[in-house]
Each structure stands twice: as C-alpha cells, then as structure tokens.
Amino acid sequence: MRKPITPAMHGAIDYGMSALLLAAPWALKLSRKSAITFNGFAAAQAGVTALSNQPLAAKQLIPWHVHRTIDAAAVPAQLAVPLATGVAREPKARALWIGTLVALVAVFALTDWDARD
C-alpha cells in the first residue's frame, strides 16, 4: 500500500511544523524555558529539512533515508526533552508538546519513504 505523504509534502509539513514551533511559544506566552525548547526543535527540524534530499530543500545534502532515520530518532528526543526539562509541567506547553508529538508520529507513519518526487 502506497502511503499518502510524498517527500515534497513531508518537506512542506516539516517547514510548517518548524514555523509553528517558532511562533507558538510567543503566541501562547510560554515560559522562556519552553520557548527555548520548542525553538530548538524548530531549528533542528528546519535545518534537517532544508538539507535533505527532497524537492523543497535549500541544498540536497542529506539522503532521504537518512532523513527518515533522523525523524525516527527525533521521536524519543521530543518525548524525553520536555519531561526532562520540566516543560511538560506547564499546561499550555504540555498541550503544544503532545500535539506536535502526535503530528510527528503521524507524519512519519504516513510518509512514503520509498517515493521519489
């Protein structure tokens, strides 16, 4: 069964999620610690996406299968960091954290990693 998210769609979703993680802490008036945490996730995600072998990349340096491996490694990191830093105790930050974590897992599961755009 072919999965519905192409590499181009995945790149667009990643950039959108990065923008959300940059803007949401400010819009939700989260703590400085939460803002730094989410902005760090945003920077990492945008950087990997911009350098991955997908149609929306700035420079295609990271092979697509390596992007998949990085995304798979990001799930435990994005699960653990807010817990370890205490960000998860902040109600609005917790909602943002859980929402983006669910989205990350869903996008990973629905991406056609074998597709070529």
Phi and psi in radians as a Rosetta constraint file:
Dihedral C 1 N 2 CA 2 C 2 CIRCULARHARMONIC -1.371 0.35
Dihedral N 2 CA 2 C 2 N 3 CIRCULARHARMONIC 2.349 0.35
Dihedral C 2 N 3 CA 3 C 3 CIRCULARHARMONIC -1.485 0.35
Dihedral N 3 CA 3 C 3 N 4 CIRCULARHARMONIC 2.601 0.35
Dihedral C 3 N 4 CA 4 C 4 CIRCULARHARMONIC -1.368 0.35
Dihedral N 4 CA 4 C 4 N 5 CIRCULARHARMONIC -0.318 0.35
Dihedral C 4 N 5 CA 5 C 5 CIRCULARHARMONIC -1.668 0.35
Dihedral N 5 CA 5 C 5 N 6 CIRCULARHARMONIC 2.011 0.35
Dihedral C 5 N 6 CA 6 C 6 CIRCULARHARMONIC -1.412 0.35
Dihedral N 6 CA 6 C 6 N 7 CIRCULARHARMONIC 2.934 0.35
Dihedral C 6 N 7 CA 7 C 7 CIRCULARHARMONIC -0.997 0.35
Dihedral N 7 CA 7 C 7 N 8 CIRCULARHARMONIC -0.685 0.35
Dihedral C 7 N 8 CA 8 C 8 CIRCULARHARMONIC -1.124 0.35
Dihedral N 8 CA 8 C 8 N 9 CIRCULARHARMONIC -0.767 0.35
Dihedral C 8 N 9 CA 9 C 9 CIRCULARHARMONIC -1.108 0.35
Dihedral N 9 CA 9 C 9 N 10 CIRCULARHARMONIC -0.721 0.35
Dihedral C 9 N 10 CA 10 C 10 CIRCULARHARMONIC -1.059 0.35
Dihedral N 10 CA 10 C 10 N 11 CIRCULARHARMONIC -0.768 0.35
Dihedral C 10 N 11 CA 11 C 11 CIRCULARHARMONIC -1.064 0.35
Dihedral N 11 CA 11 C 11 N 12 CIRCULARHARMONIC -0.753 0.35
Dihedral C 11 N 12 CA 12 C 12 CIRCULARHARMONIC -1.121 0.35
Dihedral N 12 CA 12 C 12 N 13 CIRCULARHARMONIC -0.723 0.35
Dihedral C 12 N 13 CA 13 C 13 CIRCULARHARMONIC -1.118 0.35
Dihedral N 13 CA 13 C 13 N 14 CIRCULARHARMONIC -0.752 0.35
Dihedral C 13 N 14 CA 14 C 14 CIRCULARHARMONIC -1.056 0.35
Dihedral N 14 CA 14 C 14 N 15 CIRCULARHARMONIC -0.779 0.35
Dihedral C 14 N 15 CA 15 C 15 CIRCULARHARMONIC -1.118 0.35
Dihedral N 15 CA 15 C 15 N 16 CIRCULARHARMONIC -0.713 0.35
Dihedral C 15 N 16 CA 16 C 16 CIRCULARHARMONIC -1.103 0.35
Dihedral N 16 CA 16 C 16 N 17 CIRCULARHARMONIC -0.744 0.35
Dihedral C 16 N 17 CA 17 C 17 CIRCULARHARMONIC -1.137 0.35
Dihedral N 17 CA 17 C 17 N 18 CIRCULARHARMONIC -0.668 0.35
Dihedral C 17 N 18 CA 18 C 18 CIRCULARHARMONIC -1.074 0.35
Dihedral N 18 CA 18 C 18 N 19 CIRCULARHARMONIC -0.767 0.35
Dihedral C 18 N 19 CA 19 C 19 CIRCULARHARMONIC -1.093 0.35
Dihedral N 19 CA 19 C 19 N 20 CIRCULARHARMONIC -0.741 0.35
Dihedral C 19 N 20 CA 20 C 20 CIRCULARHARMONIC -1.047 0.35
Dihedral N 20 CA 20 C 20 N 21 CIRCULARHARMONIC -0.796 0.35
Dihedral C 20 N 21 CA 21 C 21 CIRCULARHARMONIC -1.221 0.35
Dihedral N 21 CA 21 C 21 N 22 CIRCULARHARMONIC -0.372 0.35
Dihedral C 21 N 22 CA 22 C 22 CIRCULARHARMONIC -1.392 0.35
Dihedral N 22 CA 22 C 22 N 23 CIRCULARHARMONIC -0.727 0.35
Dihedral C 22 N 23 CA 23 C 23 CIRCULARHARMONIC -1.500 0.35
Dihedral N 23 CA 23 C 23 N 24 CIRCULARHARMONIC -0.631 0.35
Dihedral C 23 N 24 CA 24 C 24 CIRCULARHARMONIC -1.032 0.35
Dihedral N 24 CA 24 C 24 N 25 CIRCULARHARMONIC -0.748 0.35
Dihedral C 24 N 25 CA 25 C 25 CIRCULARHARMONIC -1.018 0.35
Dihedral N 25 CA 25 C 25 N 26 CIRCULARHARMONIC -0.664 0.35
Dihedral C 25 N 26 CA 26 C 26 CIRCULARHARMONIC -1.217 0.35
Dihedral N 26 CA 26 C 26 N 27 CIRCULARHARMONIC -0.841 0.35
Dihedral C 26 N 27 CA 27 C 27 CIRCULARHARMONIC -1.114 0.35
Dihedral N 27 CA 27 C 27 N 28 CIRCULARHARMONIC -0.620 0.35
Dihedral C 27 N 28 CA 28 C 28 CIRCULARHARMONIC -1.545 0.35
Dihedral N 28 CA 28 C 28 N 29 CIRCULARHARMONIC -0.036 0.35
Dihedral C 28 N 29 CA 29 C 29 CIRCULARHARMONIC 0.983 0.35
Dihedral N 29 CA 29 C 29 N 30 CIRCULARHARMONIC 0.851 0.35
Dihedral C 29 N 30 CA 30 C 30 CIRCULARHARMONIC -1.359 0.35
Dihedral N 30 CA 30 C 30 N 31 CIRCULARHARMONIC 2.902 0.35
Dihedral C 30 N 31 CA 31 C 31 CIRCULARHARMONIC -1.140 0.35
Dihedral N 31 CA 31 C 31 N 32 CIRCULARHARMONIC 2.831 0.35
Dihedral C 31 N 32 CA 32 C 32 CIRCULARHARMONIC -1.017 0.35
Dihedral N 32 CA 32 C 32 N 33 CIRCULARHARMONIC -0.732 0.35
Dihedral C 32 N 33 CA 33 C 33 CIRCULARHARMONIC -1.072 0.35
Dihedral N 33 CA 33 C 33 N 34 CIRCULARHARMONIC -0.739 0.35
Dihedral C 33 N 34 CA 34 C 34 CIRCULARHARMONIC -1.145 0.35
Dihedral N 34 CA 34 C 34 N 35 CIRCULARHARMONIC -0.756 0.35
Dihedral C 34 N 35 CA 35 C 35 CIRCULARHARMONIC -1.059 0.35
Dihedral N 35 CA 35 C 35 N 36 CIRCULARHARMONIC -0.775 0.35
Dihedral C 35 N 36 CA 36 C 36 CIRCULARHARMONIC -1.090 0.35
Dihedral N 36 CA 36 C 36 N 37 CIRCULARHARMONIC -0.745 0.35
Dihedral C 36 N 37 CA 37 C 37 CIRCULARHARMONIC -1.071 0.35
Dihedral N 37 CA 37 C 37 N 38 CIRCULARHARMONIC -0.924 0.35
Dihedral C 37 N 38 CA 38 C 38 CIRCULARHARMONIC -1.206 0.35
Dihedral N 38 CA 38 C 38 N 39 CIRCULARHARMONIC -0.622 0.35
Dihedral C 38 N 39 CA 39 C 39 CIRCULARHARMONIC -1.176 0.35
Dihedral N 39 CA 39 C 39 N 40 CIRCULARHARMONIC -0.586 0.35
Dihedral C 39 N 40 CA 40 C 40 CIRCULARHARMONIC -1.115 0.35
Dihedral N 40 CA 40 C 40 N 41 CIRCULARHARMONIC -0.770 0.35
Dihedral C 40 N 41 CA 41 C 41 CIRCULARHARMONIC -1.045 0.35
Dihedral N 41 CA 41 C 41 N 42 CIRCULARHARMONIC -0.743 0.35
Dihedral C 41 N 42 CA 42 C 42 CIRCULARHARMONIC -1.077 0.35
Dihedral N 42 CA 42 C 42 N 43 CIRCULARHARMONIC -0.809 0.35
Dihedral C 42 N 43 CA 43 C 43 CIRCULARHARMONIC -1.110 0.35
Dihedral N 43 CA 43 C 43 N 44 CIRCULARHARMONIC -0.750 0.35
Dihedral C 43 N 44 CA 44 C 44 CIRCULARHARMONIC -1.108 0.35
Dihedral N 44 CA 44 C 44 N 45 CIRCULARHARMONIC -0.806 0.35
Dihedral C 44 N 45 CA 45 C 45 CIRCULARHARMONIC -1.131 0.35
Dihedral N 45 CA 45 C 45 N 46 CIRCULARHARMONIC -0.795 0.35
Dihedral C 45 N 46 CA 46 C 46 CIRCULARHARMONIC -1.121 0.35
Dihedral N 46 CA 46 C 46 N 47 CIRCULARHARMONIC -0.702 0.35
Dihedral C 46 N 47 CA 47 C 47 CIRCULARHARMONIC -1.113 0.35
Dihedral N 47 CA 47 C 47 N 48 CIRCULARHARMONIC -0.815 0.35
Dihedral C 47 N 48 CA 48 C 48 CIRCULARHARMONIC -1.102 0.35
Dihedral N 48 CA 48 C 48 N 49 CIRCULARHARMONIC -0.758 0.35
Dihedral C 48 N 49 CA 49 C 49 CIRCULARHARMONIC -1.128 0.35
Dihedral N 49 CA 49 C 49 N 50 CIRCULARHARMONIC -0.752 0.35
Dihedral C 49 N 50 CA 50 C 50 CIRCULARHARMONIC -1.128 0.35
Dihedral N 50 CA 50 C 50 N 51 CIRCULARHARMONIC -0.406 0.35
Dihedral C 50 N 51 CA 51 C 51 CIRCULARHARMONIC -1.893 0.35
Dihedral N 51 CA 51 C 51 N 52 CIRCULARHARMONIC 0.078 0.35
Dihedral C 51 N 52 CA 52 C 52 CIRCULARHARMONIC -1.541 0.35
Dihedral N 52 CA 52 C 52 N 53 CIRCULARHARMONIC 2.707 0.35
Dihedral C 52 N 53 CA 53 C 53 CIRCULARHARMONIC -1.333 0.35
Dihedral N 53 CA 53 C 53 N 54 CIRCULARHARMONIC 1.380 0.35
Dihedral C 53 N 54 CA 54 C 54 CIRCULARHARMONIC -2.572 0.35
Dihedral N 54 CA 54 C 54 N 55 CIRCULARHARMONIC 2.756 0.35
Dihedral C 54 N 55 CA 55 C 55 CIRCULARHARMONIC -1.025 0.35
Dihedral N 55 CA 55 C 55 N 56 CIRCULARHARMONIC -0.431 0.35
Dihedral C 55 N 56 CA 56 C 56 CIRCULARHARMONIC -1.698 0.35
Dihedral N 56 CA 56 C 56 N 57 CIRCULARHARMONIC 0.189 0.35
Dihedral C 56 N 57 CA 57 C 57 CIRCULARHARMONIC -1.247 0.35
Dihedral N 57 CA 57 C 57 N 58 CIRCULARHARMONIC 2.599 0.35
Dihedral C 57 N 58 CA 58 C 58 CIRCULARHARMONIC -1.307 0.35
Dihedral N 58 CA 58 C 58 N 59 CIRCULARHARMONIC -0.677 0.35
Dihedral C 58 N 59 CA 59 C 59 CIRCULARHARMONIC -2.615 0.35
Dihedral N 59 CA 59 C 59 N 60 CIRCULARHARMONIC 2.155 0.35
Dihedral C 59 N 60 CA 60 C 60 CIRCULARHARMONIC -1.521 0.35
Dihedral N 60 CA 60 C 60 N 61 CIRCULARHARMONIC 1.437 0.35
Dihedral C 60 N 61 CA 61 C 61 CIRCULARHARMONIC -1.813 0.35
Dihedral N 61 CA 61 C 61 N 62 CIRCULARHARMONIC -0.544 0.35
Dihedral C 61 N 62 CA 62 C 62 CIRCULARHARMONIC -1.700 0.35
Dihedral N 62 CA 62 C 62 N 63 CIRCULARHARMONIC 2.099 0.35
Dihedral C 62 N 63 CA 63 C 63 CIRCULARHARMONIC -1.010 0.35
Dihedral N 63 CA 63 C 63 N 64 CIRCULARHARMONIC 2.590 0.35
Dihedral C 63 N 64 CA 64 C 64 CIRCULARHARMONIC -1.020 0.35
Dihedral N 64 CA 64 C 64 N 65 CIRCULARHARMONIC -0.680 0.35
Dihedral C 64 N 65 CA 65 C 65 CIRCULARHARMONIC -1.174 0.35
Dihedral N 65 CA 65 C 65 N 66 CIRCULARHARMONIC -0.473 0.35
Dihedral C 65 N 66 CA 66 C 66 CIRCULARHARMONIC -1.298 0.35
Dihedral N 66 CA 66 C 66 N 67 CIRCULARHARMONIC -0.649 0.35
Dihedral C 66 N 67 CA 67 C 67 CIRCULARHARMONIC -1.008 0.35
Dihedral N 67 CA 67 C 67 N 68 CIRCULARHARMONIC -0.745 0.35
Dihedral C 67 N 68 CA 68 C 68 CIRCULARHARMONIC -1.028 0.35
Dihedral N 68 CA 68 C 68 N 69 CIRCULARHARMONIC -0.779 0.35
Dihedral C 68 N 69 CA 69 C 69 CIRCULARHARMONIC -1.119 0.35
Dihedral N 69 CA 69 C 69 N 70 CIRCULARHARMONIC -0.722 0.35
Dihedral C 69 N 70 CA 70 C 70 CIRCULARHARMONIC -1.113 0.35
Dihedral N 70 CA 70 C 70 N 71 CIRCULARHARMONIC -0.763 0.35
Dihedral C 70 N 71 CA 71 C 71 CIRCULARHARMONIC -1.069 0.35
Dihedral N 71 CA 71 C 71 N 72 CIRCULARHARMONIC -0.712 0.35
Dihedral C 71 N 72 CA 72 C 72 CIRCULARHARMONIC -1.115 0.35
Dihedral N 72 CA 72 C 72 N 73 CIRCULARHARMONIC -0.662 0.35
Dihedral C 72 N 73 CA 73 C 73 CIRCULARHARMONIC -1.272 0.35
Dihedral N 73 CA 73 C 73 N 74 CIRCULARHARMONIC -0.441 0.35
Dihedral C 73 N 74 CA 74 C 74 CIRCULARHARMONIC -1.210 0.35
Dihedral N 74 CA 74 C 74 N 75 CIRCULARHARMONIC -0.501 0.35
Dihedral C 74 N 75 CA 75 C 75 CIRCULARHARMONIC -1.051 0.35
Dihedral N 75 CA 75 C 75 N 76 CIRCULARHARMONIC -0.950 0.35
Dihedral C 75 N 76 CA 76 C 76 CIRCULARHARMONIC -1.091 0.35
Dihedral N 76 CA 76 C 76 N 77 CIRCULARHARMONIC -0.594 0.35
Dihedral C 76 N 77 CA 77 C 77 CIRCULARHARMONIC -1.139 0.35
Dihedral N 77 CA 77 C 77 N 78 CIRCULARHARMONIC -0.788 0.35
Dihedral C 77 N 78 CA 78 C 78 CIRCULARHARMONIC -1.282 0.35
Dihedral N 78 CA 78 C 78 N 79 CIRCULARHARMONIC -0.307 0.35
Dihedral C 78 N 79 CA 79 C 79 CIRCULARHARMONIC -1.378 0.35
Dihedral N 79 CA 79 C 79 N 80 CIRCULARHARMONIC -0.753 0.35
Dihedral C 79 N 80 CA 80 C 80 CIRCULARHARMONIC -1.425 0.35
Dihedral N 80 CA 80 C 80 N 81 CIRCULARHARMONIC -0.707 0.35
Dihedral C 80 N 81 CA 81 C 81 CIRCULARHARMONIC -1.037 0.35
Dihedral N 81 CA 81 C 81 N 82 CIRCULARHARMONIC -0.853 0.35
Dihedral C 81 N 82 CA 82 C 82 CIRCULARHARMONIC -1.101 0.35
Dihedral N 82 CA 82 C 82 N 83 CIRCULARHARMONIC -0.533 0.35
Dihedral C 82 N 83 CA 83 C 83 CIRCULARHARMONIC -1.229 0.35
Dihedral N 83 CA 83 C 83 N 84 CIRCULARHARMONIC -0.800 0.35
Dihedral C 83 N 84 CA 84 C 84 CIRCULARHARMONIC -1.179 0.35
Dihedral N 84 CA 84 C 84 N 85 CIRCULARHARMONIC -0.569 0.35
Dihedral C 84 N 85 CA 85 C 85 CIRCULARHARMONIC -1.574 0.35
Dihedral N 85 CA 85 C 85 N 86 CIRCULARHARMONIC -0.206 0.35
Dihedral C 85 N 86 CA 86 C 86 CIRCULARHARMONIC 1.557 0.35
Dihedral N 86 CA 86 C 86 N 87 CIRCULARHARMONIC -0.027 0.35
Dihedral C 86 N 87 CA 87 C 87 CIRCULARHARMONIC -1.030 0.35
Dihedral N 87 CA 87 C 87 N 88 CIRCULARHARMONIC -0.601 0.35
Dihedral C 87 N 88 CA 88 C 88 CIRCULARHARMONIC -1.135 0.35
Dihedral N 88 CA 88 C 88 N 89 CIRCULARHARMONIC -0.269 0.35
Dihedral C 88 N 89 CA 89 C 89 CIRCULARHARMONIC -1.393 0.35
Dihedral N 89 CA 89 C 89 N 90 CIRCULARHARMONIC -0.284 0.35
Dihedral C 89 N 90 CA 90 C 90 CIRCULARHARMONIC -1.467 0.35
Dihedral N 90 CA 90 C 90 N 91 CIRCULARHARMONIC 2.058 0.35
Dihedral C 90 N 91 CA 91 C 91 CIRCULARHARMONIC -0.927 0.35
Dihedral N 91 CA 91 C 91 N 92 CIRCULARHARMONIC -0.840 0.35
Dihedral C 91 N 92 CA 92 C 92 CIRCULARHARMONIC -1.201 0.35
Dihedral N 92 CA 92 C 92 N 93 CIRCULARHARMONIC -0.658 0.35
Dihedral C 92 N 93 CA 93 C 93 CIRCULARHARMONIC -1.165 0.35
Dihedral N 93 CA 93 C 93 N 94 CIRCULARHARMONIC -0.669 0.35
Dihedral C 93 N 94 CA 94 C 94 CIRCULARHARMONIC -1.083 0.35
Dihedral N 94 CA 94 C 94 N 95 CIRCULARHARMONIC -0.735 0.35
Dihedral C 94 N 95 CA 95 C 95 CIRCULARHARMONIC -1.110 0.35
Dihedral N 95 CA 95 C 95 N 96 CIRCULARHARMONIC -0.768 0.35
Dihedral C 95 N 96 CA 96 C 96 CIRCULARHARMONIC -1.099 0.35
Dihedral N 96 CA 96 C 96 N 97 CIRCULARHARMONIC -0.769 0.35
Dihedral C 96 N 97 CA 97 C 97 CIRCULARHARMONIC -1.054 0.35
Dihedral N 97 CA 97 C 97 N 98 CIRCULARHARMONIC -0.886 0.35
Dihedral C 97 N 98 CA 98 C 98 CIRCULARHARMONIC -1.138 0.35
Dihedral N 98 CA 98 C 98 N 99 CIRCULARHARMONIC -0.765 0.35
Dihedral C 98 N 99 CA 99 C 99 CIRCULARHARMONIC -1.051 0.35
Dihedral N 99 CA 99 C 99 N 100 CIRCULARHARMONIC -0.797 0.35
Dihedral C 99 N 100 CA 100 C 100 CIRCULARHARMONIC -1.261 0.35
Dihedral N 100 CA 100 C 100 N 101 CIRCULARHARMONIC -0.572 0.35
Dihedral C 100 N 101 CA 101 C 101 CIRCULARHARMONIC -1.142 0.35
Dihedral N 101 CA 101 C 101 N 102 CIRCULARHARMONIC -0.762 0.35
Dihedral C 101 N 102 CA 102 C 102 CIRCULARHARMONIC -1.080 0.35
Dihedral N 102 CA 102 C 102 N 103 CIRCULARHARMONIC -0.753 0.35
Dihedral C 102 N 103 CA 103 C 103 CIRCULARHARMONIC -1.100 0.35
Dihedral N 103 CA 103 C 103 N 104 CIRCULARHARMONIC -0.740 0.35
Dihedral C 103 N 104 CA 104 C 104 CIRCULARHARMONIC -1.032 0.35
Dihedral N 104 CA 104 C 104 N 105 CIRCULARHARMONIC -0.817 0.35
Dihedral C 104 N 105 CA 105 C 105 CIRCULARHARMONIC -1.140 0.35
Dihedral N 105 CA 105 C 105 N 106 CIRCULARHARMONIC -0.748 0.35
Dihedral C 105 N 106 CA 106 C 106 CIRCULARHARMONIC -1.114 0.35
Dihedral N 106 CA 106 C 106 N 107 CIRCULARHARMONIC -0.792 0.35
Dihedral C 106 N 107 CA 107 C 107 CIRCULARHARMONIC -1.111 0.35
Dihedral N 107 CA 107 C 107 N 108 CIRCULARHARMONIC -0.724 0.35
Dihedral C 107 N 108 CA 108 C 108 CIRCULARHARMONIC -1.042 0.35
Dihedral N 108 CA 108 C 108 N 109 CIRCULARHARMONIC -0.830 0.35
Dihedral C 108 N 109 CA 109 C 109 CIRCULARHARMONIC -1.179 0.35
Dihedral N 109 CA 109 C 109 N 110 CIRCULARHARMONIC -0.512 0.35
Dihedral C 109 N 110 CA 110 C 110 CIRCULARHARMONIC -1.695 0.35
Dihedral N 110 CA 110 C 110 N 111 CIRCULARHARMONIC -0.002 0.35
Dihedral C 110 N 111 CA 111 C 111 CIRCULARHARMONIC -1.415 0.35
Dihedral N 111 CA 111 C 111 N 112 CIRCULARHARMONIC 2.343 0.35
Dihedral C 111 N 112 CA 112 C 112 CIRCULARHARMONIC -1.471 0.35
Dihedral N 112 CA 112 C 112 N 113 CIRCULARHARMONIC 1.597 0.35
Dihedral C 112 N 113 CA 113 C 113 CIRCULARHARMONIC -1.221 0.35
Dihedral N 113 CA 113 C 113 N 114 CIRCULARHARMONIC -0.267 0.35
Dihedral C 113 N 114 CA 114 C 114 CIRCULARHARMONIC -1.674 0.35
Dihedral N 114 CA 114 C 114 N 115 CIRCULARHARMONIC -0.041 0.35
Dihedral C 114 N 115 CA 115 C 115 CIRCULARHARMONIC -1.286 0.35
Dihedral N 115 CA 115 C 115 N 116 CIRCULARHARMONIC 2.699 0.35
Dihedral C 115 N 116 CA 116 C 116 CIRCULARHARMONIC -2.227 0.35
Dihedral N 116 CA 116 C 116 N 117 CIRCULARHARMONIC 1.998 0.35
